[in-house]
Amino acid sequence: MATTIKQNIIKEIEVEKAKVSNLYRIKSETKKFTDQLFLTLFDKETDVTNGMDELEKQFKNLADLVCFKEEDPCREIWTDFMKKLPEILRKLNKDACFIKDNDPAANSIDEVYLAYPGFYAIAIYRLSNALLEFGLPIVPRLMSECAHTSTGTDINPGAKIGNPFFIDHATGVVIGETCEIEDRVKIYQGVTLGALLVDKNLRNIKRHPTIKSDVTIYANATILGGKTIIGEGSTIGGNVWLTKSVDNKSTVTHKMMMKINENNE
């Protein structure tokens, strides 16, 4: 009786499982590839030549897993991506210096590289964004999930982010797919740069805000909408909710209503 029940359950699971074609090994292989990227680009003990050879091998294994069409030669993306790595590294070094120069708690550039979740999230964004440009399926999004899992920061690889860029504390930051961020922008924890509406029909429309250069956005601010533009040099205070554009050099603050009952005993 127990065997029959088990067989029926297995059949039901197999029917449902046949509706999807997930290979969960893609997630672990993407994490492995992402870790190797960091070792090759940032670790002094990792030989660059050996690191690049290992990256190429891992990348081609990933390409074989995610590129299901024979006419779509994903393996060839590697050379184009490899050419971009020096420029990505230059940008990340600039990001790291910007963080160190603006955060009084940063004691050294090594501390930024090794201990700052915001830098880790930015680094994965820049690497995944480059792969997305070349049309590699699934992997860029899974790379962004590596950062999301580790830091609580969710940056869609399709976003456009200038250089340098600073995310402080990182936890809870959300940056949507069509968001555009210019240079020298500073963002604090809990900031959401999102869409006004979640609707599949809006897929090819700009849904997320534009943040001009030299803007600072403080903790837990929410800025929504594809037509929303935060003008250059503006400061957006903590807990602000914005769905409309603001001019250059604006200061936007949240007015909190608080009543404190005094104890007269």
N, C-alpha and C positions, 0 to 999 in steps of 0.2 A: 504493500500500500504506500509506504513512504517513498519507495523507489519510483512509483508511478507519479506521485505528486511532484517529486523532484524533476522527473523528465518533462512533465507539463510546464513547470516553471521555467526550465531551461529553454523549451520551445518558445514560450512567450517572450522571454528575454531576447532570444535570437531573432524573432520577428521584429521587435522594436529596434534592436541593435543594427539590423540591416538597413534601417532608414537613414543612418548616418555613416560616415566613412572616416571617423576620427582616428588618427594615429597619435596616441598620447606620447609616443617616443619623440615626436616633434618638439614638445615642450622641454623635455630634458636635454635634447640635443641643442636647442636654441639657448638654453641656460649655459650649457657647456661652451658654446661658441661665444657668447657674451663675456663669460669669465676669461676666455682666452684673449679676447680683444683687449680687456683691461690689463691683463698681464703683459701683453705685447707692447701696448702703448705707454704704460705707466710704471711697470715694475723694473727696477734697475738690474735685478738678477736674471731677468728673462732676456736671452739673446734675441735680437730683433729678427735675424735671419731664420732661426729655428722657430720663433713664434709665428712668423709669416707662413712658413711651410705648414705648420700645424693648423693655422687658420684656413689655409686653402683646402686642406684635406677635410676639415670639419665643414666648411662651407659647401663643398661639393656633395658631401653626405647629406647635408640639409636640403640642398637643391634637388637631390634625387627623391627625397621624401615629400617635398611640397609641390614640385612641378609635375603635375599628372599628365600633361600633354607632351607627347614626343616632339611636336613641332615647336615647342616653347623651350629653347635651350637655356634654362636658368643658370647652368654651370658657367656660361659665358659672362654672366654678370660679375663674377669675381674680379676679373681684370679691371673693369670700370670702377668697382667699389674700392679696390686696392689703391687705385690712382688718387682717390679722394682722401685717403687716410692721413697723409701729411697735413693737408689743409684743415681737416677736422681736428687733428691734434693741436694745431696752432690756435684754432678757435677755443678749444677747451683750456689750453694754457692761459689764454686771455680771460676766459670766464673765471678760472681759479684765482688769478691775480685780482680781478674785480671784486670777488668775494672777500679775499684777504684784506684788500684796501678799504672795504666798506663795513666790515664786521669787526667791531672792537674786541670781540671774543676770540677772533682768529689769531693764534699765536705764531703760525708759520704756514707757508704754502703747502708743506707736507701734511699738515693737519687738515687742510681743505681737501686734498686729494684722498686722504685715507678715512676721514671721519665725518665729512659733511654730506648728509643725505641729499641735500639740494644739488650739490655738484654731481653726485652719482646719477641723479635723475636727469640732469642736463646732458651729461655725457651719453647716457643711453639714448636720449632723444636725438642727439646729433648723429649718432651712429645709425639708429633705426630710420631716421628721416632720409639718410643717404640711400639706404637699401630700398626704401619705399619709392624713391625717385626712379629706380631701375626696374620697378615692377615685380620684385620678389614677393610672392604671396605669403601671407600668414606670419612669416618670421618677424617683420618689423613690429607688428602688433604684439607678438609674444615677447619680444625684447622689452617693449614698454611695460608689459606686465611684470617683468623681472624687477623693474624699478618700483612699480606700484606695490608689489608684494613686500619689497625690502624697506621702502620709505613712506608708503602711503601717498605718494605723488603720482598722479595719473596725467601724463602728457601724451596726447595722441601724436603718433609720428608724422601725421599729415600737417600739423601746425607749422607756421612759419615764424621762427624765432631768431632775432638779430643777435649781435655779438658786440660786447659782452652781455651776459645775463646773470641775474642773481636770484636764487630762491633761498630764503632763510628759514631754517627749521624744517621746512618742506611738508610736514605731515598735513594731509587733507587738501593739498593743492590740486585743482582740476583745470586742465587747459584743453579745450576742445579742438576738433579736427581742423576747422577753418579759421581758427584764431590767428591773428597776425600781431606779432610783437616786434617792435623795432629795437634799436640799440640802447644799452645802458639802463634797462628796466630792472627794478628791484621789486620782488614779490615776497610777501610773508605768508606764514602758515595759514591754511584754511581758505585761501583765496580760490574763488571759482570764476573762470572765464568761460561761460557756457552759452547755451542756446535758450531762446525764449520758449521754444516749442519743440517737442520731440515728435517728429512726423517723418515717415520714410519718404514721403513725396518731396521733402526738402533736401534730399541727399546731395544734389548737385548745386545747391544754393549756399552762399556764405551765411552761416548760422551763428557764428561766434564773433566776439568784438575785436576791434583793432586798437592796440595800445601803442601810442606813438613814443618816440625816444624820450629818455630821461624821466620816465614816470615811476613813481613809487606807490605801491598798493599795499596797504597794511592789513593786518590779520583779519580773516573771516569776511572780507569784502566780497560781494557778489556782483559781477558785471555780465550782463546778458544781452544777446542780440547781435545779428550780423551787421546791422546799420549803426551800432553803438561805437563811437570813436572817443577815446580818451586822449585829449590834446597833449601835445608835447610839454614836458616839464611839469605836469600836474601831479598833485598828491591826493590819493584817495584814502580816506581814513578807515579805521577798523569798523567792521559791521555795516558798512554802507551797502545799500541795495540800489544798483543803477541799471536802468534800461534805456537811458537816453544819453546822447553825446554831451561832452563837456569841452569847453574851449581850452586853448593852450594856457598853461600856468594856472589852472584852476585848483582850488582846494575844496574838496568835498568831504563833509564830516557827517557823522550820524549823531542826531540829537536824542539822547536817551532820557526818557521820563522815569525818574526814580523817586519814590516816596519812602522815607525812613520814619518809622514809628518809634518815637522816643519812649523809653521806659522811665516813668516818673516816680517809680516806687522808691 
